[in-house]
Amino acid sequence: MATKRIAIVGCGPRGLVALEAIIERLAKRQVRQPLEIVLLESTRYPGSGPNYAPDQTASNLLNIPLREMPVAARSAVDGDLAYDEFPSFIRWYKDAYSDDRELQVDHFPTRAAVGEYLQARLYSILEQPQNKNHVVLHAKTTVIATGCDRNQWTVSVEPVLELPLFDELLLCIGHQATKADSAIEQWRDARHLFENPYPCEPIIKSKHIDNSSTVALRGMGLSMIDVVKALTVGRGGIFTIKDNASRQFIYEASGSEPALMLPFSLDGQPMAPKPMNRFLDDHYKLSPAAMKVCELALDFTEKPPVDLRALLVEQVVLHTPEIFFNLQADTDNSIDPIADQQQLQNVARQWLLDETYQHPLIVDSAAPTAFIMQQFLDMATGRQPASLDYTIGQIWRHLQPTFYKSLRFQNFDGDVIDAALALDARMKRYAFGPPVDAVAQLLALHDCGLLKFCIADDPDIGLTEEGWVLKDGNEMVVSNVMVNTVLDSVQLKAIKTPLVNHLQAQGLISRVHDNLAARANSSGQLLNDAAVPVNLSAAGRLITGSIVEADALMNCFNDELYLWAEAALDRLSRLKYSSL
């Protein structure tokens, strides 16, 4: 029987899961099917990818608490290809690191530690004796083009490498470079622009940043927090806890920090931290019965919804009163409640449909940024009653796994799924929030004058010989360094990498919507109005729109790549020609 060949392009977390899935599904079939799997990873981080690079700064933390890490243990598989069992991330982490954490505060592992784990999990497969000639890894190898020849794939790479023809091609290529927006294009002539926040090490080591520098930070999300920590802790500064209950910190400067850091974004709104621990977080969880109601409402077996965004809103609104009123009842100094459930639901609905909507139960978005951050921090630590928007944000977070599973591969109208994903992106300010300590440390830097939010809300920006002039109202600041912390878009039309451009030029890939990425079916097969070969598949960011969320780790370790593996093996089993 001829050897069949699979190429997996991109060997970060999804490439690892794809490898495990194909080996596990092959063994279950108990049918001999000679197979060679070639892994092609463009970076020097096979298994982890650059997002979880093991050598990145230790100040880069996950925004998932250890107790929620979605990486389960792997059972042993024995067959033509095989692997031993491997522990869950939680078990591995507790064995690898001392367990002296404070139980009253959730622990957030470093992204480097996740990378260590992922690489160890990958190499445990590569080093299995019977896999040595059947699973091949090429790291630091970038795929630049593909071609289909009688239903087999040629793969061109840099540096040049002679590769065989492949019977299946899976793209797990993660973040792709995109065309720079007009602001970045304009700023490239300025002296000290960092176009990307990662890796953080060049920012930490930059000689252009010293204790006289003013650093502007474009973006106010998780990446901004990582850059701020890189410029403080990464340069020798120390945070010391002052009060455990409120998570108040004091910052001891090293003298190597910039004189001033200035975050800003289009709306100037900060992220809300997650609840401090399991006990506080459980207040926002829906009952199993409520979760079942949501699952049934998102069953699109009969027909797709005309307005998916409104349907998601109603699922959240339905369960908001019970959780919100219970939270208020648990506090001695509750805010003025709305006694009528329907009235509360109307307020929740209006806010979800219109982010500019204001109400006394919703945090005032026009308040000073540091004040809003302190309010959210006090809610996350249980020292202040949760506002309605914070409550809705946490409910959304607990419903997200159901949303993601129910909405994937539904072939919605492009405008329908785009509107729903835009709302999910807006809610990430709450649902993807950082640890409480990250927000508390930003406030400590604000208190000592190293971090200011005076130009946070969409400032006017001009260039001078000194750098950037940022104006917001009556405030004007000159920054000699700019760090762009806004990550690349998922828009397929904006991607500029050779491989994706090549796929588009050949008509092998089509967009769900102008704001989104590629169309794919439930086994990851790329779809197009033209006759696209069935043995071309993708996972992750490249098919955002067909799936709802690509960046969250929980969406790497789910069943999607097992569905791909099953379909790929079905196709391989039907091949009659010899793959040479």
Phi, psi and omega in degrees: 000131183292147176286130175262151186232138177239133172252128175249110183267112186102113183238055167273209180304319181290321176299321176298312180296321178299319178297312178300319184295316183292323178292317182293317180291326177295317180295323181295333183287337179053031176238130181293122180218089183308130189218140171236132180242124179249123180259127181239110183241126186284339182257180176266025183234061178297139182096314184258330190069172183292333181298329181243033181305127183294342182260013178282165182302142182290351179280349177278111183252155168296159169254022174245124177294153182307320184296342182252006184303125191270022184256103185278168177293155177252128176279155180292148177231134181235124180185201176303319169248149188209166168203156178276167176294155180218138186290161171297163179298319183299314181295314180300317184294319180292331176283326186275333185236148179296145186253067183246029184283156176286126184290335183280354180231126178304144177259135180243113181294160174286153176292331177297321179295321176299319178298318176305313181297311183298320179293319178297323180292320177294310186291340174293337175276313183298329183271357176295124188309316185284351179268348193305321183263003185239344176236115187241131179249130171241103177271164182052041182231115185258124176281126183248343181197157174223160175210147182254124181233106182051048176071015171242154188251132166267146180230122178257135186227161170235133353297158187301135182213136179277116182242152178285175170285147182243143179271340177220140179230122179241128181256114177238059197267359170060211181299131177240143177298140181239166176299134180294142177286173188298325180295312180297318178304317182291326186278348186298339178278348179286166191286310191233076178251127171257110185287336182230143179282340183240145352293155182283341187302318177299329178288317179300317187269357186300130176281351179277351178247119176221191186285006173250000186279148166248120185249118174271140183239108181277114184112144182231036179258203183296325180293324176299318180299318178298319180292319178299317178294324177298323182277354180242284178300320179296340179250024171098000178289160184227129171263133177237132180289131179258323181217118184294318185296317182265353185056045177274133182243157169243138180253128176255111185287150177266342185093354179259357179288157169297155180296328184205139173240135188231093177284148174206160178206181182294329180243353177071014185266131180278164174282151178262131181290155174291157173307147192294330184205177182300319182301312180290324181293325182299338178296338184261357184281142175277153177290159176304324179294319179293322178295323179295321177301317180295316179301317180293322180294334182258022175271110186256034182299319185278308179200150180286154181286150176284324181230089183292321179304312180298324179296317178296318178302315183294327178295323178285315181299321182305322187257359184293314185303313183301313182290317182296313181294324177296321178297317180293324180293335182278356182246150179276338184239050187295151176287162182302116183277163167261118186288333185272122183298317182296321179297318178297318179297323178296319178295315180299316181297314182298321181291321179293327181274342183215103185293345178275352182295134181240149180200151179304335180277354183249137180302134183289111183291347179271354180290160177304142186303314181297325178295316178298318180298319180294321177299311180298321179297317179294327176291318183293333179265001178078014181269350179219143178301143180291134173288168181294320180293320178296318179299312180299320180299321180285325174298316178302317180300319181284338176273345185306314180303323177292317176303311185297318182288320185286329187267349185289144174054040181262355179055046177292158168305141185304315181294326181294311182287328178297317179295321179293318180290329176296321177292318178298320178296320178297321183285349178295340176302330177259310190289330178256025186300157181281174172298155178302322184294329179297317179290319179299324180288324173300319179293325177296320177293325176295318182296327181265007171086005180276340182229127180228150180247029187290339179236032190291330190262091172046063182290156167285137186232128175232164181249140172227181177296333181280341183141233185250134174256118183247126182235132175221105184065236180272356182272138174219129181225143174254126180246133178265355177224139176235130174243120176276113180255009177275121185281162183302147180289160173270001183296122179299322184292341182268347184290138184239010181285147184304318184297310183293320176299320180296316179298319180293319181297328179275357182072024182269001186211141181223155186273141169292319184198158180301331181271357188235194186249221197267154177278136178210156176266186189292344176260011177085000181294128179290139185244153179200159177293332177278178181277094180268135178304139184287345184265024173246116185229166180211160177216155174084215189303327184295341180241029175297128188115317168283323167250166186268321186219130183249332191278335183292136182300328182297337180270001168272318185260060172235201187268001187299317182284341173287326174294319175298313183301318180298314180293320180297317180292326175299315180294317180298323182293338182268353181291135181253341183273168177270131178266112187250000000 
